[in-house]
Amino acid sequence: MPVAFFTRTRTGALVSRLNNDVIGAQRAFSNTLSGVVSNLVTLVLTLVVMLTLSWQVTLLASSCCRCSWCRPAAWAAGWPRCSARRPR
């Protein structure tokens, strides 16, 4: 921002804007971090229960997911999705 903005704007307004921006960034970070941790715990517990009940069915179910764990890497590499293929 130009220097003129800071000279004509009151200090209290600048501090308030800065404070609101910092609070918004803190909320975004904490919400994202708690979501990631929650999802990881859910994934690990689900896999543990599935493996405890039947490791054979767990392997079958994992293979039927169309490599959902590998999909983000495939998308990053630019591979087309299976559903996007249409006969010509």
Backbone as JSON Lines, residues from 0, in Angstrom:
{"i":0,"aa":"M","n":[0.84,-1.17,0.0],"ca":[0.0,0.0,0.0],"c":[0.89,1.24,0.0]}
{"i":1,"aa":"P","n":[0.41,2.28,-0.6],"ca":[1.21,3.51,-0.63],"c":[1.32,4.13,0.77]}
{"i":2,"aa":"V","n":[2.34,4.94,0.95],"ca":[2.58,5.6,2.23],"c":[1.43,6.53,2.58]}
{"i":3,"aa":"A","n":[0.79,7.15,1.59],"ca":[-0.32,8.07,1.83],"c":[-1.47,7.38,2.56]}
{"i":4,"aa":"F","n":[-1.68,6.12,2.27],"ca":[-2.74,5.38,2.96],"c":[-2.48,5.34,4.46]}
{"i":5,"aa":"F","n":[-1.23,5.07,4.85],"ca":[-0.89,4.97,6.26],"c":[-0.88,6.32,6.96]}
{"i":6,"aa":"T","n":[-0.61,7.38,6.23],"ca":[-0.6,8.69,6.87],"c":[-2.0,9.24,7.08]}
{"i":7,"aa":"R","n":[-2.94,8.91,6.19],"ca":[-4.29,9.46,6.34],"c":[-5.23,8.53,7.15]}
{"i":8,"aa":"T","n":[-4.86,7.28,7.33],"ca":[-5.69,6.35,8.09],"c":[-5.3,6.41,9.56]}
{"i":9,"aa":"R","n":[-6.32,6.38,10.42],"ca":[-6.05,6.46,11.85],"c":[-5.36,5.19,12.34]}
{"i":10,"aa":"T","n":[-4.52,5.36,13.33],"ca":[-3.74,4.24,13.87],"c":[-4.65,3.15,14.41]}
{"i":11,"aa":"G","n":[-5.72,3.54,15.07],"ca":[-6.64,2.56,15.64],"c":[-7.28,1.69,14.57]}
{"i":12,"aa":"A","n":[-7.59,2.27,13.42],"ca":[-8.19,1.5,12.33],"c":[-7.18,0.51,11.77]}
{"i":13,"aa":"L","n":[-5.92,0.93,11.65],"ca":[-4.88,0.03,11.15],"c":[-4.64,-1.14,12.1]}
{"i":14,"aa":"V","n":[-4.58,-0.83,13.39],"ca":[-4.36,-1.87,14.39],"c":[-5.55,-2.84,14.4]}
{"i":15,"aa":"S","n":[-6.75,-2.31,14.28],"ca":[-7.94,-3.16,14.25],"c":[-7.93,-4.09,13.04]}
{"i":16,"aa":"R","n":[-7.57,-3.56,11.88],"ca":[-7.48,-4.39,10.67],"c":[-6.44,-5.49,10.84]}
{"i":17,"aa":"L","n":[-5.28,-5.1,11.35],"ca":[-4.21,-6.07,11.56],"c":[-4.62,-7.15,12.55]}
{"i":18,"aa":"N","n":[-5.26,-6.74,13.62],"ca":[-5.71,-7.69,14.64],"c":[-6.74,-8.66,14.04]}
{"i":19,"aa":"N","n":[-7.69,-8.15,13.28],"ca":[-8.7,-9.02,12.66],"c":[-8.07,-9.99,11.67]}
{"i":20,"aa":"D","n":[-7.07,-9.54,10.93],"ca":[-6.39,-10.43,9.99],"c":[-5.63,-11.54,10.7]}
{"i":21,"aa":"V","n":[-4.97,-11.19,11.8],"ca":[-4.23,-12.2,12.57],"c":[-5.18,-13.21,13.18]}
{"i":22,"aa":"I","n":[-6.3,-12.75,13.72],"ca":[-7.29,-13.66,14.31],"c":[-7.86,-14.59,13.24]}
{"i":23,"aa":"G","n":[-8.13,-14.05,12.06],"ca":[-8.64,-14.88,10.97],"c":[-7.65,-15.94,10.55]}
{"i":24,"aa":"A","n":[-6.38,-15.58,10.47],"ca":[-5.34,-16.55,10.11],"c":[-5.2,-17.62,11.19]}
{"i":25,"aa":"Q","n":[-5.27,-17.24,12.45],"ca":[-5.18,-18.21,13.54],"c":[-6.35,-19.19,13.49]}
{"i":26,"aa":"R","n":[-7.54,-18.7,13.25],"ca":[-8.72,-19.58,13.17],"c":[-8.6,-20.54,11.99]}
{"i":27,"aa":"A","n":[-8.16,-20.03,10.84],"ca":[-8.02,-20.9,9.67],"c":[-6.99,-22.0,9.93]}
{"i":28,"aa":"F","n":[-5.88,-21.64,10.54],"ca":[-4.84,-22.62,10.84],"c":[-5.31,-23.66,11.84]}
{"i":29,"aa":"S","n":[-5.94,-23.22,12.92],"ca":[-6.38,-24.17,13.96],"c":[-7.5,-25.06,13.44]}
{"i":30,"aa":"N","n":[-8.42,-24.52,12.65],"ca":[-9.49,-25.36,12.09],"c":[-8.93,-26.39,11.12]}
{"i":31,"aa":"T","n":[-7.98,-26.0,10.3],"ca":[-7.38,-26.93,9.35],"c":[-6.6,-28.01,10.08]}
{"i":32,"aa":"L","n":[-5.8,-27.62,11.06],"ca":[-5.01,-28.58,11.81],"c":[-5.89,-29.57,12.56]}
{"i":33,"aa":"S","n":[-6.94,-29.09,13.21],"ca":[-7.82,-30.0,13.95],"c":[-8.56,-30.93,12.99]}
{"i":34,"aa":"G","n":[-8.92,-30.46,11.81],"ca":[-9.58,-31.31,10.82],"c":[-8.66,-32.41,10.32]}
{"i":35,"aa":"V","n":[-7.41,-32.07,10.06],"ca":[-6.44,-33.06,9.58],"c":[-6.19,-34.13,10.65]}
{"i":36,"aa":"V","n":[-5.99,-33.71,11.88],"ca":[-5.74,-34.65,12.96],"c":[-6.96,-35.55,13.17]}
{"i":37,"aa":"S","n":[-8.15,-34.97,13.15],"ca":[-9.37,-35.75,13.33],"c":[-9.54,-36.78,12.22]}
{"i":38,"aa":"N","n":[-9.28,-36.4,10.98],"ca":[-9.41,-37.33,9.86],"c":[-8.38,-38.44,9.93]}
{"i":39,"aa":"L","n":[-7.16,-38.12,10.35],"ca":[-6.14,-39.16,10.48],"c":[-6.48,-40.16,11.57]}
{"i":40,"aa":"V","n":[-6.96,-39.67,12.7],"ca":[-7.36,-40.57,13.79],"c":[-8.51,-41.47,13.34]}
{"i":41,"aa":"T","n":[-9.48,-40.91,12.64],"ca":[-10.6,-41.7,12.14],"c":[-10.12,-42.76,11.16]}
{"i":42,"aa":"L","n":[-9.22,-42.42,10.27],"ca":[-8.7,-43.37,9.29],"c":[-7.96,-44.51,9.98]}
{"i":43,"aa":"V","n":[-7.09,-44.19,10.91],"ca":[-6.31,-45.21,11.59],"c":[-7.21,-46.13,12.41]}
{"i":44,"aa":"L","n":[-8.15,-45.57,13.14],"ca":[-9.05,-46.4,13.94],"c":[-9.94,-47.29,13.07]}
{"i":45,"aa":"T","n":[-10.39,-46.76,11.94],"ca":[-11.21,-47.56,11.03],"c":[-10.41,-48.72,10.47]}
{"i":46,"aa":"L","n":[-9.17,-48.46,10.06],"ca":[-8.33,-49.53,9.55],"c":[-8.02,-50.59,10.61]}
{"i":47,"aa":"V","n":[-7.79,-50.15,11.84],"ca":[-7.51,-51.09,12.92],"c":[-8.71,-51.98,13.16]}
{"i":48,"aa":"V","n":[-9.9,-51.41,13.21],"ca":[-11.11,-52.21,13.44],"c":[-11.35,-53.15,12.27]}
{"i":49,"aa":"M","n":[-11.18,-52.66,11.04],"ca":[-11.39,-53.52,9.87],"c":[-10.4,-54.68,9.86]}
{"i":50,"aa":"L","n":[-9.14,-54.4,10.14],"ca":[-8.14,-55.46,10.18],"c":[-8.39,-56.45,11.31]}
{"i":51,"aa":"T","n":[-8.89,-55.95,12.42],"ca":[-9.2,-56.84,13.54],"c":[-10.35,-57.77,13.2]}
{"i":52,"aa":"L","n":[-11.36,-57.27,12.52],"ca":[-12.51,-58.1,12.17],"c":[-12.16,-59.12,11.1]}
{"i":53,"aa":"S","n":[-11.55,-58.69,10.02],"ca":[-11.19,-59.61,8.95],"c":[-10.19,-58.94,8.03]}
{"i":54,"aa":"W","n":[-8.96,-59.43,8.05],"ca":[-7.95,-58.82,7.2],"c":[-8.21,-59.13,5.73]}
{"i":55,"aa":"Q","n":[-8.86,-60.28,5.45],"ca":[-9.15,-60.62,4.06],"c":[-10.16,-59.65,3.45]}
{"i":56,"aa":"V","n":[-11.22,-59.36,4.19],"ca":[-12.24,-58.43,3.69],"c":[-11.66,-57.02,3.6]}
{"i":57,"aa":"T","n":[-10.78,-56.67,4.51],"ca":[-10.13,-55.36,4.46],"c":[-9.31,-55.21,3.18]}
{"i":58,"aa":"L","n":[-8.56,-56.26,2.82],"ca":[-7.79,-56.21,1.58],"c":[-8.7,-56.13,0.36]}
{"i":59,"aa":"L","n":[-9.79,-56.88,0.38],"ca":[-10.74,-56.85,-0.73],"c":[-11.36,-55.45,-0.86]}
{"i":60,"aa":"A","n":[-11.79,-54.9,0.26],"ca":[-12.4,-53.56,0.23],"c":[-11.4,-52.51,-0.21]}
{"i":61,"aa":"S","n":[-10.16,-52.64,0.21],"ca":[-9.13,-51.67,-0.18],"c":[-8.84,-51.77,-1.68]}
{"i":62,"aa":"S","n":[-8.88,-52.97,-2.23],"ca":[-8.61,-53.12,-3.66],"c":[-9.78,-52.63,-4.51]}
{"i":63,"aa":"C","n":[-10.97,-52.62,-3.94],"ca":[-12.15,-52.16,-4.68],"c":[-12.29,-50.64,-4.7]}
{"i":64,"aa":"C","n":[-11.46,-49.96,-4.0],"ca":[-11.55,-48.5,-3.92],"c":[-10.93,-47.81,-5.13]}
{"i":65,"aa":"R","n":[-10.52,-48.55,-6.13],"ca":[-9.87,-48.01,-7.33],"c":[-8.66,-47.16,-6.99]}
{"i":66,"aa":"C","n":[-7.87,-47.69,-6.07],"ca":[-6.63,-47.0,-5.67],"c":[-6.9,-45.57,-5.23]}
{"i":67,"aa":"S","n":[-7.86,-45.4,-4.36],"ca":[-8.22,-44.05,-3.91],"c":[-7.07,-43.38,-3.17]}
{"i":68,"aa":"W","n":[-6.16,-44.16,-2.61],"ca":[-5.01,-43.56,-1.93],"c":[-4.0,-43.04,-2.94]}
{"i":69,"aa":"C","n":[-4.0,-43.57,-4.15],"ca":[-3.04,-43.15,-5.18],"c":[-3.63,-42.07,-6.08]}
{"i":70,"aa":"R","n":[-4.91,-41.82,-6.0],"ca":[-5.55,-40.88,-6.92],"c":[-4.97,-39.47,-6.87]}
{"i":71,"aa":"P","n":[-4.7,-38.88,-5.7],"ca":[-4.13,-37.53,-5.73],"c":[-2.82,-37.47,-6.51]}
{"i":72,"aa":"A","n":[-1.99,-38.49,-6.38],"ca":[-0.74,-38.51,-7.14],"c":[-1.03,-38.63,-8.62]}
{"i":73,"aa":"A","n":[-2.05,-39.42,-8.96],"ca":[-2.41,-39.57,-10.37],"c":[-2.94,-38.25,-10.93]}
{"i":74,"aa":"W","n":[-3.73,-37.55,-10.15],"ca":[-4.25,-36.26,-10.61],"c":[-3.12,-35.25,-10.78]}
{"i":75,"aa":"A","n":[-2.18,-35.29,-9.86],"ca":[-1.05,-34.36,-9.95],"c":[-0.22,-34.65,-11.2]}
{"i":76,"aa":"A","n":[-0.15,-35.92,-11.59],"ca":[0.61,-36.29,-12.78],"c":[-0.17,-36.03,-14.06]}
{"i":77,"aa":"G","n":[-1.45,-35.69,-13.92],"ca":[-2.24,-35.36,-15.09],"c":[-2.93,-36.55,-15.74]}
{"i":78,"aa":"W","n":[-3.1,-37.65,-15.0],"ca":[-3.78,-38.82,-15.54],"c":[-5.27,-38.54,-15.62]}
{"i":79,"aa":"P","n":[-5.93,-39.0,-16.66],"ca":[-7.39,-38.82,-16.73],"c":[-8.08,-39.79,-15.79]}
{"i":80,"aa":"R","n":[-9.19,-39.37,-15.26],"ca":[-9.98,-40.24,-14.4],"c":[-10.68,-41.29,-15.24]}
{"i":81,"aa":"C","n":[-10.98,-42.43,-14.65],"ca":[-11.65,-43.5,-15.38],"c":[-13.02,-43.05,-15.85]}
{"i":82,"aa":"S","n":[-13.72,-42.26,-15.05],"ca":[-15.07,-41.83,-15.41],"c":[-15.05,-40.79,-16.53]}
{"i":83,"aa":"A","n":[-13.89,-40.2,-16.78],"ca":[-13.81,-39.17,-17.81],"c":[-13.63,-39.78,-19.2]}
{"i":84,"aa":"R","n":[-13.3,-41.07,-19.26],"ca":[-13.1,-41.72,-20.56],"c":[-14.46,-42.02,-21.19]}
{"i":85,"aa":"R","n":[-14.59,-41.59,-22.42],"ca":[-15.83,-41.84,-23.15],"c":[-15.48,-42.52,-24.47]}
{"i":86,"aa":"P","n":[-16.27,-43.49,-24.87],"ca":[-15.99,-44.13,-26.16],"c":[-16.19,-43.14,-27.31]}
{"i":87,"aa":"R","n":[-15.36,-43.27,-28.33],"ca":[-15.45,-42.35,-29.47],"c":[-16.19,-42.97,-30.62]}
